[in-house]
Amino acid sequence: MRFYSTNSPQSTVSTKQALFQSMPADKGLYMPTPLPTLGVDFFTAIADQSLADIGFAISYALFGDEINKADLEELTHNAFPFETPVIQLESGKTSVLELFHGPSLAFKDVGARYMAALMSYFSKQSDKEVNILVATSGDTGGAVAMGFHNVPGVRVSILYPSGRVSELQEKQLTTLGGNIQAFEVDGTFDDCQAIVKQAFVDAELNAHLSLSSANSINIFRLIPQGFYYVSAYGQVQHYGKPVVFSTPSGNFGNLSAGAMVQKMGLPVAHFVAATNLNHVVPSYLKSGNYLPQASVATISNAMDVGSPSNFVRLAHLYNYDYNQFKTNVSGYFYDDEETRAGMKRIYDQYNYVSCPHTAIGIMGLQDYMTDSQQDVMGISLATAHPSKFKPLVEEVLGHPVEVPERLAELAHRSKKSIPIPAEYEAFKESFLQTV
């Protein structure tokens, strides 16, 4: 398997280089080549397979010539000691893919744990410490912090927008200590992301340090997220209906992962890109004009991204063809008032408690199914456990939300972060003092 930059398809790097380098020097994004085709027999055989089994099979198709098979199987199964179940809301019609059964209670556990396992495998071959830089709008930071905590040879620096993550999300970022350091940025997620991107092209920094990313700019965050789309299909294929996925979207890594496995043969009939008021992609799907904007703060904070990095990957997967993009993806967006109403309606209709992001996904799926009038099996991705947004969910639903023990215990830990302005040089100065 080789990886090329979206800006320079003719030049490729190895799996190890793409994993640790994260972003090419030309500021493109890495994509795998060639993408293997998983045949019909592969998909008909996965109904009873675990997420780890499916992850290993796809990993072996991708990297089987670079990583020892037994090692690859071990690291994949170690990464996924949990499942991603499909829960029926309306039997055979509407369902949710619960992605919050990992340690940080968010879908990003899948990508973070897989990346950590791969980096640990390759870092054993080197004595140079790796410095992970990651920007988060909420869930990425917690998943990365827990996935990489105490991984030998790795230090993690997490940048998050001050006052724009939930209290429990912030606790996940700032209380582990050890090899995890949090930078509290006086700005937006887009500011955090811009700082991280600038660090990767800073010649002085890269001359002295080995830098890598655990954001979705790193292709190895996206590849494992494709595993649960495949797992979900295996769980519902017995209905014999076309499968439509609705993905709550911010930086669009999750939807890019789905499009990637679609290219590998997964029979996805359609995708729904469901967003909050940061709706540059739904607007693009209506107008054909892609116009990034400054991000807007909403109650679905993990999706507050005004300039999604992974749009270029989606455009690339659909050959920069607007009509092909629009044939495969529909876009819907909702403001905070609509999101609150949706959370309440979903609870009343299905007796299902959803976080605001998951509610947006379900609403997008419902609206698409109404508009398309097709008989499909709709699956909305449930991206985070509702307890991560406990005050909001309790306010909307009017009853208590139980907090799992592994999250509740964080409430009493002390926050430790480094406050910085939204300026690259301020981050660089503070960062160099910590390494």
TARANOR-V882841 format. One record per residue. RES is the residue in three letters. PHI is phi in whole degrees, 0 to 359 (NA if undefined). PSI is psi as a letter, one per 30 degrees, with the letter a starting at -180 (none if undefined). D_CENTER is the distance of its C-alpha to the mean C-alpha in whole Angstrom. Layout:
res = {RES:RES}
phi = {PHI:PHI}
psi = {PSI:PSI}
d_center = {D_CENTER:D_CENTER}
//
This chain:
res = {MET:ARG:PHE:TYR:SER:THR:ASN:SER:PRO:GLN:SER:THR:VAL:SER:THR:LYS:GLN:ALA:LEU:PHE:GLN:SER:MET:PRO:ALA:ASP:LYS:GLY:LEU:TYR:MET:PRO:THR:PRO:LEU:PRO:THR:LEU:GLY:VAL:ASP:PHE:PHE:THR:ALA:ILE:ALA:ASP:GLN:SER:LEU:ALA:ASP:ILE:GLY:PHE:ALA:ILE:SER:TYR:ALA:LEU:PHE:GLY:ASP:GLU:ILE:ASN:LYS:ALA:ASP:LEU:GLU:GLU:LEU:THR:HIS:ASN:ALA:PHE:PRO:PHE:GLU:THR:PRO:VAL:ILE:GLN:LEU:GLU:SER:GLY:LYS:THR:SER:VAL:LEU:GLU:LEU:PHE:HIS:GLY:PRO:SER:LEU:ALA:PHE:LYS:ASP:VAL:GLY:ALA:ARG:TYR:MET:ALA:ALA:LEU:MET:SER:TYR:PHE:SER:LYS:GLN:SER:ASP:LYS:GLU:VAL:ASN:ILE:LEU:VAL:ALA:THR:SER:GLY:ASP:THR:GLY:GLY:ALA:VAL:ALA:MET:GLY:PHE:HIS:ASN:VAL:PRO:GLY:VAL:ARG:VAL:SER:ILE:LEU:TYR:PRO:SER:GLY:ARG:VAL:SER:GLU:LEU:GLN:GLU:LYS:GLN:LEU:THR:THR:LEU:GLY:GLY:ASN:ILE:GLN:ALA:PHE:GLU:VAL:ASP:GLY:THR:PHE:ASP:ASP:CYS:GLN:ALA:ILE:VAL:LYS:GLN:ALA:PHE:VAL:ASP:ALA:GLU:LEU:ASN:ALA:HIS:LEU:SER:LEU:SER:SER:ALA:ASN:SER:ILE:ASN:ILE:PHE:ARG:LEU:ILE:PRO:GLN:GLY:PHE:TYR:TYR:VAL:SER:ALA:TYR:GLY:GLN:VAL:GLN:HIS:TYR:GLY:LYS:PRO:VAL:VAL:PHE:SER:THR:PRO:SER:GLY:ASN:PHE:GLY:ASN:LEU:SER:ALA:GLY:ALA:MET:VAL:GLN:LYS:MET:GLY:LEU:PRO:VAL:ALA:HIS:PHE:VAL:ALA:ALA:THR:ASN:LEU:ASN:HIS:VAL:VAL:PRO:SER:TYR:LEU:LYS:SER:GLY:ASN:TYR:LEU:PRO:GLN:ALA:SER:VAL:ALA:THR:ILE:SER:ASN:ALA:MET:ASP:VAL:GLY:SER:PRO:SER:ASN:PHE:VAL:ARG:LEU:ALA:HIS:LEU:TYR:ASN:TYR:ASP:TYR:ASN:GLN:PHE:LYS:THR:ASN:VAL:SER:GLY:TYR:PHE:TYR:ASP:ASP:GLU:GLU:THR:ARG:ALA:GLY:MET:LYS:ARG:ILE:TYR:ASP:GLN:TYR:ASN:TYR:VAL:SER:CYS:PRO:HIS:THR:ALA:ILE:GLY:ILE:MET:GLY:LEU:GLN:ASP:TYR:MET:THR:ASP:SER:GLN:GLN:ASP:VAL:MET:GLY:ILE:SER:LEU:ALA:THR:ALA:HIS:PRO:SER:LYS:PHE:LYS:PRO:LEU:VAL:GLU:GLU:VAL:LEU:GLY:HIS:PRO:VAL:GLU:VAL:PRO:GLU:ARG:LEU:ALA:GLU:LEU:ALA:HIS:ARG:SER:LYS:LYS:SER:ILE:PRO:ILE:PRO:ALA:GLU:TYR:GLU:ALA:PHE:LYS:GLU:SER:PHE:LEU:GLN:THR:VAL}
phi = {NA:240:227:243:275:297:269:216:299:282:251:234:229:282:303:298:296:295:297:271:281:68:232:298:296:277:70:278:231:286:226:281:210:277:287:290:262:266:288:303:300:300:284:283:261:261:306:254:272:283:302:295:298:295:299:294:298:290:300:293:295:274:240:301:266:239:236:310:302:295:294:295:295:295:291:291:290:293:288:235:276:227:249:236:283:269:251:283:267:227:311:74:227:234:212:235:262:280:249:246:262:273:296:263:65:214:299:286:302:298:291:294:291:293:300:299:295:294:295:297:299:285:291:296:271:218:257:268:291:260:253:271:249:216:261:224:258:159:275:303:301:296:295:293:302:285:290:257:301:64:288:299:78:228:243:238:243:250:254:224:283:301:77:241:235:289:301:287:299:296:300:296:280:244:243:283:70:64:270:248:235:251:248:267:266:280:180:255:301:301:296:299:295:296:297:299:298:293:298:288:248:276:299:296:295:287:289:250:231:267:256:214:239:248:284:287:294:277:300:278:282:280:307:292:293:293:300:281:296:295:301:297:301:299:282:240:297:294:287:70:245:301:255:243:254:251:243:302:230:232:269:67:290:297:291:298:296:296:296:293:287:299:295:276:122:298:284:267:285:191:243:245:265:253:230:269:292:273:246:296:283:306:292:299:293:270:253:85:250:264:230:303:225:294:290:249:285:222:284:261:296:292:251:277:230:267:225:294:301:276:302:296:292:299:300:295:296:257:60:52:250:302:295:293:302:291:294:265:226:245:240:222:219:218:274:297:297:294:294:301:296:294:301:292:295:297:294:294:280:240:56:239:268:238:285:298:292:298:299:298:298:294:298:298:296:299:292:296:294:293:291:279:55:253:272:233:264:267:235:260:282:267:271:210:293:300:293:291:233:309:301:294:297:294:296:288:271:79:210:295:246:288:257:304:303:293:266:300:293:287:302:262:275:273:286:227:216:251:287:219:288:278:226:299:297:295:297:302:298:292:298:295:284:261:262}
psi = {k:l:k:l:k:f:f:i:f:f:k:l:l:l:e:e:e:e:e:f:f:e:k:l:f:g:g:a:k:k:k:k:k:k:k:l:k:j:l:e:e:e:f:f:g:g:e:g:k:l:e:e:e:e:e:e:e:e:e:e:e:e:g:f:g:f:k:k:e:e:e:e:e:e:e:e:e:e:f:i:g:l:l:i:k:k:k:k:e:j:k:g:e:k:l:k:j:j:g:h:g:a:e:g:h:l:f:f:e:e:e:e:e:e:e:e:e:e:e:e:e:e:f:f:g:l:g:k:k:k:j:k:k:k:k:k:g:d:e:e:e:e:e:e:e:e:e:f:k:g:k:k:g:k:k:k:k:k:k:k:k:k:g:g:l:l:e:e:e:e:e:e:e:g:f:e:a:b:g:k:k:k:j:j:k:i:a:l:e:e:e:e:e:e:e:e:e:e:e:f:g:j:e:e:e:f:f:f:k:j:k:l:k:g:l:f:f:j:f:f:e:e:e:f:f:f:e:f:e:e:e:e:e:e:f:f:f:f:f:g:l:k:k:k:k:k:j:k:k:d:f:g:e:e:e:e:e:e:e:e:f:e:f:f:f:k:i:k:e:l:k:k:j:k:l:a:f:i:h:e:e:e:e:e:f:e:f:f:k:j:i:k:l:k:k:k:k:l:f:i:f:f:g:i:j:f:i:k:e:g:e:e:e:e:e:e:f:g:g:h:j:e:e:e:e:f:e:f:k:k:k:k:l:k:l:e:e:e:e:e:e:e:e:e:e:e:e:e:e:f:h:k:k:k:l:e:e:e:e:e:e:e:e:e:e:e:e:e:e:e:e:f:h:k:j:l:j:k:j:k:k:j:f:k:k:f:f:f:h:e:e:e:e:e:e:e:f:g:l:l:k:k:k:k:e:f:e:e:f:f:f:g:l:k:k:j:l:j:k:l:l:h:k:e:e:e:e:e:e:e:e:f:f:f:none}
d_center = {22:22:20:21:20:20:22:25:24:27:26:24:23:23:20:21:21:18:16:18:19:15:17:20:23:23:20:19:15:16:16:18:21:23:20:22:23:23:26:27:28:25:23:26:26:23:24:25:22:20:16:18:20:18:16:19:21:18:18:22:22:20:21:24:27:25:24:27:26:27:25:22:23:23:20:18:20:19:16:15:18:17:16:14:17:18:20:23:23:26:27:27:25:22:20:16:14:14:10:12:15:13:15:13:13:9:7:5:9:8:7:9:12:12:12:15:17:17:18:20:22:22:23:26:28:28:29:27:25:21:20:16:16:12:12:10:11:11:9:7:11:12:10:11:14:15:14:16:19:22:21:24:24:21:21:18:18:15:16:16:18:21:21:18:16:18:20:18:15:18:19:17:16:20:22:21:23:24:22:20:21:19:20:21:21:23:21:18:15:16:19:16:14:18:19:17:17:21:21:20:23:26:28:30:27:26:29:29:26:23:20:17:13:10:8:6:10:11:11:11:7:7:10:10:7:10:12:12:12:16:16:16:19:21:21:22:24:27:28:28:27:24:21:19:15:14:10:10:9:9:8:8:5:5:9:9:9:11:13:14:15:17:18:19:21:19:21:19:21:19:16:16:14:14:14:16:19:17:17:18:16:18:21:21:21:24:26:25:25:21:22:20:21:21:18:19:19:18:18:15:14:10:10:13:13:16:15:12:12:11:13:16:14:14:18:18:17:20:22:22:24:24:26:23:20:22:23:20:18:19:18:19:19:20:22:22:25:24:21:23:25:23:22:25:26:23:25:29:28:26:26:23:21:18:16:16:13:13:17:16:14:17:20:18:19:22:23:22:24:27:27:27:30:28:29:25:23:20:17:15:11:12:9:11:15:17:19:16:18:21:24:22:22:25:27:26:27:30:29:28:24:24:22:22:24:21:20:23:25:23:24:28:26:27:24:25:23:25:25:25:26:23:25:24:28:27:24:26:29:27:25:28:30:27:27}
//
